[in-house]
């Protein structure tokens, strides 16, 4: 990608991306939300993925 993009200005991934979009700490807040929902819906998620075994 070097030479094609200014990496520090045009390419953001994961924590850098979400904190840029949502402000400092947004990435960790997002991960926390996914974790809480995953724990709460564990049985339903497991049941859904059993269809693919």
PQR file of N, CA, C, O and H, with PARSE charges and radii, in Angstrom:
ATOM      1  N   UNK A   1       0.815  -1.192   0.000 -0.4000 1.5000
ATOM      2  CA  UNK A   1       0.000   0.000   0.000 -0.0000 2.0000
ATOM      3  C   UNK A   1       0.862   1.262   0.000  0.5500 1.7000
ATOM      4  O   UNK A   1       0.425   2.338  -0.407 -0.5500 1.4000
ATOM      5  N   UNK A   2       2.095   1.097   0.467 -0.4000 1.5000
ATOM      6  CA  UNK A   2       2.982   2.256   0.503 -0.0000 2.0000
ATOM      7  C   UNK A   2       3.133   2.815  -0.906  0.5500 1.7000
ATOM      8  O   UNK A   2       3.336   2.066  -1.862 -0.5500 1.4000
ATOM      9  H   UNK A   2       2.451   0.223   0.797  0.4000 1.0000
ATOM     10  N   UNK A   3       3.036   4.103  -1.023 -0.4000 1.5000
ATOM     11  CA  UNK A   3       3.130   4.749  -2.325 -0.0000 2.0000
ATOM     12  C   UNK A   3       1.776   4.995  -2.953  0.5500 1.7000
ATOM     13  O   UNK A   3       1.610   5.939  -3.726 -0.5500 1.4000
ATOM     14  H   UNK A   3       2.871   4.711  -0.247  0.4000 1.0000
ATOM     15  N   UNK A   4       0.807   4.157  -2.631 -0.4000 1.5000
ATOM     16  CA  UNK A   4      -0.546   4.319  -3.166 -0.0000 2.0000
ATOM     17  C   UNK A   4      -1.397   5.201  -2.259  0.5500 1.7000
ATOM     18  O   UNK A   4      -2.226   5.983  -2.724 -0.5500 1.4000
ATOM     19  H   UNK A   4       0.942   3.390  -2.004  0.4000 1.0000
ATOM     20  N   UNK A   5      -1.173   5.056  -0.953 -0.4000 1.5000
ATOM     21  CA  UNK A   5      -1.947   5.795   0.033 -0.0000 2.0000
ATOM     22  C   UNK A   5      -1.016   6.461   1.029  0.5500 1.7000
ATOM     23  O   UNK A   5       0.107   6.009   1.248 -0.5500 1.4000
ATOM     24  H   UNK A   5      -0.500   4.420  -0.576  0.4000 1.0000
ATOM     25  N   UNK A   6      -1.492   7.530   1.622 -0.4000 1.5000
ATOM     26  CA  UNK A   6      -0.799   8.085   2.774 -0.0000 2.0000
ATOM     27  C   UNK A   6      -1.346   7.327   3.978  0.5500 1.7000
ATOM     28  O   UNK A   6      -2.398   7.678   4.514 -0.5500 1.4000
ATOM     29  H   UNK A   6      -2.404   7.897   1.443  0.4000 1.0000
ATOM     30  N   UNK A   7      -0.638   6.296   4.398 -0.4000 1.5000
ATOM     31  CA  UNK A   7      -1.157   5.352   5.379 -0.0000 2.0000
ATOM     32  C   UNK A   7      -1.625   6.002   6.672  0.5500 1.7000
ATOM     33  O   UNK A   7      -2.630   5.579   7.243 -0.5500 1.4000
ATOM     34  H   UNK A   7       0.215   6.010   3.962  0.4000 1.0000
ATOM     35  N   UNK A   8      -0.932   7.000   7.132 -0.4000 1.5000
ATOM     36  CA  UNK A   8      -1.322   7.640   8.396 -0.0000 2.0000
ATOM     37  C   UNK A   8      -2.566   8.516   8.248  0.5500 1.7000
ATOM     38  O   UNK A   8      -3.158   8.917   9.250 -0.5500 1.4000
ATOM     39  H   UNK A   8      -0.115   7.343   6.668  0.4000 1.0000
ATOM     40  N   UNK A   9      -2.973   8.821   7.000 -0.4000 1.5000
ATOM     41  CA  UNK A   9      -4.131   9.685   6.773 -0.0000 2.0000
ATOM     42  C   UNK A   9      -5.293   8.986   6.075  0.5500 1.7000
ATOM     43  O   UNK A   9      -6.438   9.412   6.223 -0.5500 1.4000
ATOM     44  H   UNK A   9      -2.492   8.496   6.186  0.4000 1.0000
ATOM     45  N   UNK A  10      -5.023   7.921   5.317 -0.4000 1.5000
ATOM     46  CA  UNK A  10      -6.044   7.340   4.462 -0.0000 2.0000
ATOM     47  C   UNK A  10      -6.417   5.898   4.793  0.5500 1.7000
ATOM     48  O   UNK A  10      -7.369   5.373   4.216 -0.5500 1.4000
ATOM     49  H   UNK A  10      -4.093   7.575   5.197  0.4000 1.0000
ATOM     50  N   UNK A  11      -5.714   5.258   5.683 -0.4000 1.5000
ATOM     51  CA  UNK A  11      -6.010   3.862   5.990 -0.0000 2.0000
ATOM     52  C   UNK A  11      -6.073   3.681   7.494  0.5500 1.7000
ATOM     53  O   UNK A  11      -5.077   3.852   8.197 -0.5500 1.4000
ATOM     54  H   UNK A  11      -4.940   5.685   6.151  0.4000 1.0000
ATOM     55  N   UNK A  12      -7.242   3.338   7.972 -0.4000 1.5000
ATOM     56  CA  UNK A  12      -7.426   3.106   9.402 -0.0000 2.0000
ATOM     57  C   UNK A  12      -8.107   1.755   9.560  0.5500 1.7000
ATOM     58  O   UNK A  12      -9.039   1.436   8.821 -0.5500 1.4000
ATOM     59  H   UNK A  12      -8.051   3.199   7.401  0.4000 1.0000
ATOM     60  N   UNK A  13      -7.646   0.960  10.519 -0.4000 1.5000
ATOM     61  CA  UNK A  13      -8.162  -0.383  10.733 -0.0000 2.0000
ATOM     62  C   UNK A  13      -8.383  -0.592  12.222  0.5500 1.7000
ATOM     63  O   UNK A  13      -7.630  -0.084  13.054 -0.5500 1.4000
ATOM     64  H   UNK A  13      -6.889   1.218  11.119  0.4000 1.0000
ATOM     65  N   UNK A  14      -9.425  -1.347  12.545 -0.4000 1.5000
ATOM     66  CA  UNK A  14      -9.723  -1.776  13.912 -0.0000 2.0000
ATOM     67  C   UNK A  14      -9.810  -0.593  14.877  0.5500 1.7000
ATOM     68  O   UNK A  14     -10.592   0.332  14.655 -0.5500 1.4000
ATOM     69  H   UNK A  14     -10.036  -1.759  11.870  0.4000 1.0000
ATOM     70  N   UNK A  15      -9.023  -0.619  15.931 -0.4000 1.5000
ATOM     71  CA  UNK A  15      -9.106   0.406  16.986 -0.0000 2.0000
ATOM     72  C   UNK A  15      -8.919   1.809  16.420  0.5500 1.7000
ATOM     73  O   UNK A  15      -9.651   2.731  16.781 -0.5500 1.4000
ATOM     74  H   UNK A  15      -8.388  -1.371  16.111  0.4000 1.0000
ATOM     75  N   UNK A  16      -7.950   1.969  15.543 -0.4000 1.5000
ATOM     76  CA  UNK A  16      -7.691   3.286  14.976 -0.0000 2.0000
ATOM     77  C   UNK A  16      -8.900   3.794  14.195  0.5500 1.7000
ATOM     78  O   UNK A  16      -9.238   4.975  14.270 -0.5500 1.4000
ATOM     79  H   UNK A  16      -7.356   1.220  15.250  0.4000 1.0000
ATOM     80  N   UNK A  17      -9.551   2.903  13.447 -0.4000 1.5000
ATOM     81  CA  UNK A  17     -10.734   3.277  12.672 -0.0000 2.0000
ATOM     82  C   UNK A  17     -11.892   3.681  13.573  0.5500 1.7000
ATOM     83  O   UNK A  17     -12.455   4.764  13.416 -0.5500 1.4000
ATOM     84  H   UNK A  17      -9.277   1.943  13.387  0.4000 1.0000
ATOM     85  N   UNK A  18     -12.251   2.805  14.526 -0.4000 1.5000
ATOM     86  CA  UNK A  18     -13.427   3.057  15.363 -0.0000 2.0000
ATOM     87  C   UNK A  18     -13.220   4.242  16.298  0.5500 1.7000
ATOM     88  O   UNK A  18     -14.167   4.983  16.562 -0.5500 1.4000
ATOM     89  H   UNK A  18     -11.793   1.925  14.653  0.4000 1.0000
ATOM     90  N   UNK A  19     -12.028   4.436  16.795 -0.4000 1.5000
ATOM     91  CA  UNK A  19     -11.767   5.608  17.630 -0.0000 2.0000
ATOM     92  C   UNK A  19     -11.800   6.887  16.803  0.5500 1.7000
ATOM     93  O   UNK A  19     -12.181   7.940  17.314 -0.5500 1.4000
ATOM     94  H   UNK A  19     -11.259   3.835  16.581  0.4000 1.0000
ATOM     95  N   UNK A  20     -11.408   6.812  15.532 -0.4000 1.5000
ATOM     96  CA  UNK A  20     -11.514   7.960  14.643 -0.0000 2.0000
ATOM     97  C   UNK A  20     -12.982   8.302  14.393  0.5500 1.7000
ATOM     98  O   UNK A  20     -13.361   9.473  14.414 -0.5500 1.4000
ATOM     99  H   UNK A  20     -11.100   5.956  15.117  0.4000 1.0000
ATOM    100  N   UNK A  21     -13.806   7.282  14.158 -0.4000 1.5000
ATOM    101  CA  UNK A  21     -15.234   7.476  13.880 -0.0000 2.0000
ATOM    102  C   UNK A  21     -15.980   7.926  15.136  0.5500 1.7000
ATOM    103  O   UNK A  21     -16.758   8.879  15.090 -0.5500 1.4000
ATOM    104  H   UNK A  21     -13.499   6.331  14.141  0.4000 1.0000
ATOM    105  N   UNK A  22     -15.738   7.234  16.269 -0.4000 1.5000
ATOM    106  CA  UNK A  22     -16.551   7.452  17.461 -0.0000 2.0000
ATOM    107  C   UNK A  22     -15.879   8.156  18.607  0.5500 1.7000
ATOM    108  O   UNK A  22     -16.509   8.378  19.642 -0.5500 1.4000
ATOM    109  H   UNK A  22     -15.106   6.460  16.306  0.4000 1.0000
ATOM    110  N   UNK A  23     -14.625   8.515  18.462 -0.4000 1.5000
ATOM    111  CA  UNK A  23     -13.898   9.174  19.549 -0.0000 2.0000
ATOM    112  C   UNK A  23     -13.103   8.177  20.368  0.5500 1.7000
ATOM    113  O   UNK A  23     -13.286   6.966  20.246 -0.5500 1.4000
ATOM    114  H   UNK A  23     -14.113   8.335  17.622  0.4000 1.0000
ATOM    115  N   UNK A  24     -12.221   8.697  21.203 -0.4000 1.5000
ATOM    116  CA  UNK A  24     -11.354   7.847  22.024 -0.0000 2.0000
ATOM    117  C   UNK A  24     -12.180   6.859  22.837  0.5500 1.7000
ATOM    118  O   UNK A  24     -13.146   7.238  23.500 -0.5500 1.4000
ATOM    119  H   UNK A  24     -12.072   9.681  21.303  0.4000 1.0000
ATOM    120  N   UNK A  25     -11.792   5.593  22.779 -0.4000 1.5000
ATOM    121  CA  UNK A  25     -12.461   4.557  23.550 -0.0000 2.0000
ATOM    122  C   UNK A  25     -13.618   3.883  22.827  0.5500 1.7000
ATOM    123  O   UNK A  25     -14.182   2.917  23.342 -0.5500 1.4000
ATOM    124  H   UNK A  25     -11.007   5.286  22.240  0.4000 1.0000
ATOM    125  N   UNK A  26     -13.985   4.372  21.645 -0.4000 1.5000
ATOM    126  CA  UNK A  26     -15.126   3.807  20.915 -0.0000 2.0000
ATOM    127  C   UNK A  26     -14.905   2.336  20.573  0.5500 1.7000
ATOM    128  O   UNK A  26     -15.834   1.533  20.659 -0.5500 1.4000
ATOM    129  H   UNK A  26     -13.527   5.157  21.227  0.4000 1.0000
ATOM    130  N   UNK A  27     -13.692   1.983  20.188 -0.4000 1.5000
ATOM    131  CA  UNK A  27     -13.386   0.590  19.819 -0.0000 2.0000
ATOM    132  C   UNK A  27     -13.608  -0.336  21.010  0.5500 1.7000
ATOM    133  O   UNK A  27     -14.235  -1.386  20.872 -0.5500 1.4000
ATOM    134  H   UNK A  27     -12.938   2.635  20.118  0.4000 1.0000
ATOM    135  N   UNK A  28     -13.102   0.044  22.165 -0.4000 1.5000
ATOM    136  CA  UNK A  28     -13.283  -0.803  23.350 -0.0000 2.0000
ATOM    137  C   UNK A  28     -14.744  -0.864  23.774  0.5500 1.7000
ATOM    138  O   UNK A  28     -15.209  -1.906  24.236 -0.5500 1.4000
ATOM    139  H   UNK A  28     -12.593   0.898  22.277  0.4000 1.0000
ATOM    140  N   UNK A  29     -15.476   0.237  23.625 -0.4000 1.5000
ATOM    141  CA  UNK A  29     -16.913   0.233  23.918 -0.0000 2.0000
ATOM    142  C   UNK A  29     -17.648  -0.723  22.983  0.5500 1.7000
ATOM    143  O   UNK A  29     -18.538  -1.458  23.411 -0.5500 1.4000
ATOM    144  H   UNK A  29     -15.098   1.084  23.250  0.4000 1.0000
ATOM    145  N   UNK A  30     -17.272  -0.710  21.712 -0.4000 1.5000
ATOM    146  CA  UNK A  30     -17.892  -1.595  20.732 -0.0000 2.0000
ATOM    147  C   UNK A  30     -17.610  -3.063  21.062  0.5500 1.7000
ATOM    148  O   UNK A  30     -18.512  -3.899  21.010 -0.5500 1.4000
ATOM    149  H   UNK A  30     -16.549  -0.113  21.364  0.4000 1.0000
ATOM    150  N   UNK A  31     -16.363  -3.369  21.400 -0.4000 1.5000
ATOM    151  CA  UNK A  31     -16.029  -4.743  21.777 -0.0000 2.0000
ATOM    152  C   UNK A  31     -16.816  -5.183  23.005  0.5500 1.7000
ATOM    153  O   UNK A  31     -17.266  -6.326  23.084 -0.5500 1.4000
ATOM    154  H   UNK A  31     -15.631  -2.689  21.442  0.4000 1.0000
ATOM    155  N   UNK A  32     -16.979  -4.277  23.959 -0.4000 1.5000
ATOM    156  CA  UNK A  32     -17.737  -4.590  25.163 -0.0000 2.0000
ATOM    157  C   UNK A  32     -19.196  -4.890  24.830  0.5500 1.7000
ATOM    158  O   UNK A  32     -19.783  -5.817  25.389 -0.5500 1.4000
ATOM    159  H   UNK A  32     -16.613  -3.349  23.895  0.4000 1.0000
ATOM    160  N   UNK A  33     -19.776  -4.120  23.931 -0.4000 1.5000
ATOM    161  CA  UNK A  33     -21.163  -4.369  23.513 -0.0000 2.0000
ATOM    162  C   UNK A  33     -21.309  -5.741  22.871  0.5500 1.7000
ATOM    163  O   UNK A  33     -22.242  -6.478  23.191 -0.5500 1.4000
ATOM    164  H   UNK A  33     -19.300  -3.367  23.477  0.4000 1.0000
ATOM    165  N   UNK A  34     -20.396  -6.092  21.967 -0.4000 1.5000
ATOM    166  CA  UNK A  34     -20.448  -7.393  21.315 -0.0000 2.0000
ATOM    167  C   UNK A  34     -20.288  -8.522  22.334  0.5500 1.7000
ATOM    168  O   UNK A  34     -20.967  -9.545  22.243 -0.5500 1.4000
ATOM    169  H   UNK A  34     -19.638  -5.494  21.708  0.4000 1.0000
ATOM    170  N   UNK A  35     -19.400  -8.338  23.294 -0.4000 1.5000
ATOM    171  CA  UNK A  35     -19.200  -9.363  24.316 -0.0000 2.0000
ATOM    172  C   UNK A  35     -20.461  -9.559  25.155  0.5500 1.7000
ATOM    173  O   UNK A  35     -20.874 -10.694  25.394 -0.5500 1.4000
ATOM    174  H   UNK A  35     -18.848  -7.507  23.369  0.4000 1.0000
ATOM    175  N   UNK A  36     -21.073  -8.465  25.601 -0.4000 1.5000
ATOM    176  CA  UNK A  36     -22.281  -8.564  26.436 -0.0000 2.0000
ATOM    177  C   UNK A  36     -23.435  -9.224  25.680  0.5500 1.7000
ATOM    178  O   UNK A  36     -24.132 -10.076  26.231 -0.5500 1.4000
ATOM    179  H   UNK A  36     -20.738  -7.543  25.407  0.4000 1.0000
ATOM    180  N   UNK A  37     -23.636  -8.834  24.423 -0.4000 1.5000
ATOM    181  CA  UNK A  37     -24.700  -9.435  23.619 -0.0000 2.0000
ATOM    182  C   UNK A  37     -24.390 -10.909  23.357  0.5500 1.7000
ATOM    183  O   UNK A  37     -25.287 -11.751  23.404 -0.5500 1.4000
ATOM    184  H   UNK A  37     -23.069  -8.141  23.976  0.4000 1.0000
ATOM    185  N   UNK A  38     -23.129 -11.220  23.081 -0.4000 1.5000
ATOM    186  CA  UNK A  38     -22.737 -12.606  22.849 -0.0000 2.0000
ATOM    187  C   UNK A  38     -23.004 -13.492  24.049  0.5500 1.7000
ATOM    188  O   UNK A  38     -23.469 -14.623  23.905 -0.5500 1.4000
ATOM    189  H   UNK A  38     -22.400 -10.537  23.043  0.4000 1.0000
ATOM    190  N   UNK A  39     -22.710 -12.977  25.237 -0.4000 1.5000
ATOM    191  CA  UNK A  39     -22.961 -13.745  26.462 -0.0000 2.0000
ATOM    192  C   UNK A  39     -24.468 -13.930  26.655  0.5500 1.7000
ATOM    193  O   UNK A  39     -24.931 -15.026  26.970 -0.5500 1.4000
ATOM    194  H   UNK A  39     -22.332 -12.059  25.355  0.4000 1.0000
ATOM    195  N   UNK A  40     -25.221 -12.855  26.466 -0.4000 1.5000
ATOM    196  CA  UNK A  40     -26.670 -12.903  26.668 -0.0000 2.0000
ATOM    197  C   UNK A  40     -27.360 -13.834  25.670  0.5500 1.7000
ATOM    198  O   UNK A  40     -28.330 -14.508  26.015 -0.5500 1.4000
ATOM    199  H   UNK A  40     -24.845 -11.964  26.210  0.4000 1.0000
ATOM    200  N   UNK A  41     -26.862 -13.871  24.439 -0.4000 1.5000
ATOM    201  CA  UNK A  41     -27.517 -14.643  23.380 -0.0000 2.0000
ATOM    202  C   UNK A  41     -26.780 -15.928  23.048  0.5500 1.7000
ATOM    203  O   UNK A  41     -27.007 -16.505  21.984 -0.5500 1.4000
ATOM    204  H   UNK A  41     -26.074 -13.323  24.158  0.4000 1.0000
ATOM    205  N   UNK A  42     -25.914 -16.388  23.921 -0.4000 1.5000
ATOM    206  CA  UNK A  42     -25.060 -17.550  23.661 -0.0000 2.0000
ATOM    207  C   UNK A  42     -25.844 -18.759  23.168  0.5500 1.7000
ATOM    208  O   UNK A  42     -25.476 -19.373  22.167 -0.5500 1.4000
ATOM    209  H   UNK A  42     -25.730 -15.920  24.786  0.4000 1.0000
ATOM    210  N   UNK A  43     -26.920 -19.100  23.865 -0.4000 1.5000
ATOM    211  CA  UNK A  43     -27.697 -20.282  23.480 -0.0000 2.0000
ATOM    212  C   UNK A  43     -28.285 -20.144  22.079  0.5500 1.7000
ATOM    213  O   UNK A  43     -28.247 -21.086  21.288 -0.5500 1.4000
ATOM    214  H   UNK A  43     -27.219 -18.600  24.678  0.4000 1.0000
ATOM    215  N   UNK A  44     -28.822 -18.980  21.781 -0.4000 1.5000
ATOM    216  CA  UNK A  44     -29.414 -18.749  20.461 -0.0000 2.0000
ATOM    217  C   UNK A  44     -28.348 -18.783  19.363  0.5500 1.7000
ATOM    218  O   UNK A  44     -28.581 -19.332  18.287 -0.5500 1.4000
ATOM    219  H   UNK A  44     -28.853 -18.214  22.424  0.4000 1.0000
ATOM    220  N   UNK A  45     -27.194 -18.203  19.632 -0.4000 1.5000
ATOM    221  CA  UNK A  45     -26.091 -18.200  18.659 -0.0000 2.0000
ATOM    222  C   UNK A  45     -25.602 -19.626  18.413  0.5500 1.7000
ATOM    223  O   UNK A  45     -25.405 -20.028  17.266 -0.5500 1.4000
ATOM    224  H   UNK A  45     -27.004 -17.756  20.507  0.4000 1.0000
ATOM    225  N   UNK A  46     -25.407 -20.388  19.487 -0.4000 1.5000
ATOM    226  CA  UNK A  46     -24.964 -21.788  19.346 -0.0000 2.0000
ATOM    227  C   UNK A  46     -25.978 -22.594  18.540  0.5500 1.7000
ATOM    228  O   UNK A  46     -25.600 -23.380  17.671 -0.5500 1.4000
ATOM    229  H   UNK A  46     -25.567 -20.062  20.418  0.4000 1.0000
ATOM    230  N   UNK A  47     -27.260 -22.399  18.825 -0.4000 1.5000
ATOM    231  CA  UNK A  47     -28.318 -23.120  18.111 -0.0000 2.0000
ATOM    232  C   UNK A  47     -28.271 -22.782  16.622  0.5500 1.7000
ATOM    233  O   UNK A  47     -28.401 -23.670  15.780 -0.5500 1.4000
ATOM    234  H   UNK A  47     -27.567 -21.760  19.531  0.4000 1.0000
ATOM    235  N   UNK A  48     -28.087 -21.520  16.298 -0.4000 1.5000
ATOM    236  CA  UNK A  48     -28.013 -21.093  14.906 -0.0000 2.0000
ATOM    237  C   UNK A  48     -26.865 -21.791  14.179  0.5500 1.7000
ATOM    238  O   UNK A  48     -27.052 -22.296  13.071 -0.5500 1.4000
ATOM    239  H   UNK A  48     -27.981 -20.798  16.982  0.4000 1.0000
ATOM    240  N   UNK A  49     -25.681 -21.826  14.788 -0.4000 1.5000
ATOM    241  CA  UNK A  49     -24.516 -22.391  14.117 -0.0000 2.0000
ATOM    242  C   UNK A  49     -24.523 -23.917  14.080  0.5500 1.7000
ATOM    243  O   UNK A  49     -23.771 -24.506  13.304 -0.5500 1.4000
ATOM    244  H   UNK A  49     -25.528 -21.417  15.687  0.4000 1.0000
ATOM    245  N   UNK A  50     -25.334 -24.563  14.879 -0.4000 1.5000
ATOM    246  CA  UNK A  50     -25.462 -26.020  14.799 -0.0000 2.0000
ATOM    247  C   UNK A  50     -26.005 -26.463  13.446  0.5500 1.7000
ATOM    248  O   UNK A  50     -25.780 -27.596  13.019 -0.5500 1.4000
ATOM    249  H   UNK A  50     -25.945 -24.084  15.510  0.4000 1.0000
ATOM    250  N   UNK A  51     -26.714 -25.575  12.782 -0.4000 1.5000
ATOM    251  CA  UNK A  51     -27.277 -25.919  11.456 -0.0000 2.0000
ATOM    252  C   UNK A  51     -26.181 -26.155  10.421  0.5500 1.7000
ATOM    253  O   UNK A  51     -26.448 -26.764   9.385 -0.5500 1.4000
ATOM    254  H   UNK A  51     -26.896 -24.655  13.129  0.4000 1.0000
ATOM    255  N   UNK A  52     -24.980 -25.702  10.666 -0.4000 1.5000
ATOM    256  CA  UNK A  52     -23.910 -25.780   9.673 -0.0000 2.0000
ATOM    257  C   UNK A  52     -22.918 -26.909   9.929  0.5500 1.7000
ATOM    258  O   UNK A  52     -21.904 -27.015   9.239 -0.5500 1.4000
ATOM    259  H   UNK A  52     -24.763 -25.208  11.508  0.4000 1.0000
ATOM    260  N   UNK A  53     -23.200 -27.733  10.896 -0.4000 1.5000
ATOM    261  CA  UNK A  53     -22.276 -28.853  11.180 -0.0000 2.0000
ATOM    262  C   UNK A  53     -22.553 -30.017  10.269  0.5500 1.7000
ATOM    263  O   UNK A  53     -21.881 -31.044  10.358 -0.5500 1.4000
ATOM    264  H   UNK A  53     -24.024 -27.647  11.457  0.4000 1.0000
TER
END
